[in-house]
Amino acid sequence: MRPDEIEALFTRDSGDYVFARWGRPLAPVVFGVKDETLGTIKGAVEAVCQLAGHEMAETDPELGSNFMWFFFSDWAELPEVPGLDRLVPDLGPLVKRLQDADANQYRIFRFDAAGAIKACFVFLRMDKHLSTVPAETLALSQVVQSMLLWSDLAFRDRSPLAVAGETTVLRPDIAALIRAAYDPVMPAAADDPSHALRLSARAVAAS
């Protein structure tokens, strides 16, 4: 993956280069699914964390759970979740915007003082489209998109996943990029596009 391709993955619609990775172990919790789907999601989190060389934990000392997944059928259900308005600022207006856009997914990140990710909230409205996606594919896609602060344009035209035979897998170039991003010598957050050059060099070495 060329440096300019990597730069594009972290350049937002505003033109700003914004990169961040997790600065603490992931402690996931999932709401609204059956036990077998819960195992699939946690398996995807474990697989991507292993790829990145990053840790998981049962609990986060500050937040309890820092990687929260919510599955539901209507955005109107979110304001009814007890305490969610304390975790998600301006929850009411956000729900209205998502309803107006007919969105079926949304992610919110929180950051620590160093700019690293300290929490992520994943919201999935199981409409007709998402309901046809295999659980393994949906889980892997969401974990990958939550491991780094990608651009809001990053995967609009091309998925981070690929099909190998009858199996959906992480694209090798994205896998190498995630490994590079979690290299201990790399910063946990960056806003200078030259950071993409460093990522490119490590991604080549990791691939």
C-alpha positions in Angstrom: 0.0 0.0 0.0 1.5 3.3 -1.1 1.9 6.2 1.4 -0.7 8.3 -0.4 -3.2 5.4 -0.2 -2.6 5.1 3.6 -2.8 8.9 4.0 -6.3 8.8 2.3 -7.5 6.2 4.8 -6.9 8.7 7.7 -7.8 11.9 5.9 -11.3 13.1 6.8 -13.8 14.8 4.6 -12.7 18.0 6.1 -9.2 17.5 4.7 -7.6 16.9 8.2 -5.3 13.9 8.8 -6.4 12.2 12.0 -5.0 8.9 13.3 -5.6 7.1 16.6 -5.2 3.6 17.9 -6.4 2.1 21.2 -4.2 3.1 24.1 -5.6 0.4 26.5 -6.9 -3.2 26.4 -10.3 -3.7 24.8 -13.0 -4.8 27.2 -16.0 -5.6 25.0 -19.7 -6.0 25.9 -22.5 -6.8 23.5 -26.2 -6.1 23.9 -29.1 -7.4 21.9 -27.8 -10.6 20.4 -28.1 -14.4 21.2 -25.2 -16.2 22.9 -23.9 -17.8 19.7 -23.6 -14.3 18.1 -21.9 -13.0 21.2 -19.2 -15.7 20.8 -18.7 -14.8 17.2 -18.2 -11.1 18.0 -15.8 -11.8 20.8 -13.9 -14.2 18.6 -13.5 -11.5 16.0 -12.2 -9.0 18.6 -9.7 -11.6 19.8 -8.5 -12.3 16.3 -7.9 -8.7 15.4 -6.3 -7.9 18.7 -4.0 -10.9 18.2 -3.2 -9.6 14.7 -2.4 -6.1 16.1 -0.5 -7.5 19.1 -2.9 -5.6 21.3 -4.5 -6.9 24.6 -8.1 -7.6 25.7 -9.4 -7.5 29.2 -12.4 -8.6 31.1 -13.0 -5.0 32.4 -11.7 -1.5 32.0 -10.7 0.1 35.3 -12.1 3.4 34.4 -15.2 2.5 32.3 -16.0 -1.1 33.1 -16.5 -1.9 29.4 -14.9 0.3 26.8 -16.0 -1.4 23.6 -19.8 -1.5 23.6 -22.0 -3.0 20.9 -25.7 -2.4 20.6 -27.9 -4.4 18.2 -31.5 -3.2 17.6 -34.2 -2.8 15.0 -35.0 0.9 15.3 -32.9 4.0 16.3 -35.8 5.1 18.5 -34.8 2.3 20.9 -31.5 3.9 21.9 -32.9 6.8 24.1 -34.7 4.1 26.1 -31.4 2.4 27.1 -30.8 3.3 30.7 -27.8 5.5 31.2 -26.8 5.7 27.5 -27.5 9.4 27.4 -24.6 9.8 29.9 -22.2 7.9 27.7 -23.3 9.4 24.4 -23.5 13.2 24.4 -26.5 14.7 22.6 -28.1 11.3 22.1 -31.5 12.7 21.1 -30.2 14.9 18.2 -27.8 12.1 17.1 -30.7 9.6 16.9 -32.7 12.1 14.8 -29.8 12.6 12.4 -29.4 8.8 12.0 -33.1 8.3 11.4 -33.2 11.1 8.8 -30.2 9.5 7.0 -31.7 6.0 7.2 -28.4 4.8 8.6 -27.9 1.2 9.7 -24.6 1.7 11.6 -22.7 4.2 13.6 -19.6 4.3 15.7 -18.6 6.8 18.4 -15.1 7.0 19.8 -13.7 8.6 23.0 -10.1 9.5 23.5 -7.7 9.9 26.4 -5.4 12.9 27.1 -2.8 11.6 24.7 -5.3 11.3 21.9 -5.5 7.5 21.9 -8.8 5.7 21.7 -10.1 4.8 25.2 -13.7 3.7 24.2 -15.8 2.9 21.2 -19.6 2.5 20.9 -20.9 0.5 18.0 -24.6 0.9 17.0 -26.1 -1.5 14.5 -29.7 -1.2 13.3 -30.5 -4.6 11.8 -32.3 -3.5 8.7 -32.9 -5.8 5.7 -29.3 -5.2 4.4 -27.5 -5.9 7.7 -29.7 -8.9 8.5 -28.5 -10.7 5.3 -24.8 -10.3 6.3 -23.3 -13.4 7.9 -22.5 -12.8 11.6 -18.8 -13.6 11.1 -18.5 -11.0 8.3 -20.4 -8.3 10.2 -18.4 -8.9 13.4 -15.1 -8.8 11.6 -15.9 -5.7 9.6 -17.0 -3.8 12.7 -14.0 -4.8 14.8 -11.6 -3.7 12.0 -13.4 -0.4 11.6 -13.1 0.1 15.4 -9.4 -0.8 15.9 -8.2 2.5 14.4 -9.8 5.9 13.8 -10.2 5.6 10.1 -11.3 8.4 7.9 -15.1 8.8 7.5 -14.4 8.1 3.8 -12.0 5.2 4.3 -14.2 2.3 3.3 -17.0 4.0 1.3 -15.8 2.5 -2.0 -14.0 -0.6 -0.9 -14.6 -2.9 2.1 -11.7 -3.7 4.4 -12.7 -7.4 3.9 -12.2 -9.8 0.9 -13.6 -13.1 -0.1 -11.2 -16.1 -0.2 -13.1 -19.1 -1.5 -16.2 -19.3 0.7 -14.6 -17.4 3.6 -14.6 -13.7 4.2 -11.2 -12.5 5.5 -9.4 -9.3 6.3 -7.7 -7.8 3.2 -3.9 -8.5 3.5 -3.0 -4.8 3.0 -5.4 -3.7 5.8 -4.0 -6.5 8.1 -0.5 -5.3 7.5 -1.5 -1.7 8.1 -3.2 -2.6 11.4 0.0 -4.4 12.5 2.1 -1.4 11.6 -0.2 1.0 13.4 0.2 -1.0 16.6 4.0 -1.1 16.4 5.2 0.0 19.8 7.5 2.6 18.2 4.6 4.3 16.5 2.6 7.0 18.2 -0.9 6.3 19.6 -2.3 9.4 17.8 -1.1 11.6 14.9 -2.3 14.6 12.9 0.6 15.0 10.5 0.3 13.3 7.1 4.0 12.4 7.3 2.8 9.7 9.7 1.5 7.8 6.7 5.0 7.5 5.4 6.1 5.8 8.6 3.0 3.5 8.5 3.8 2.6 4.9 7.4 1.6 5.7 6.2 -0.6 8.6 3.3 -2.1 6.7 5.7 -3.2 3.9 7.9 -4.8 6.5 4.9 -6.5 8.2 3.4 -7.9 5.0 
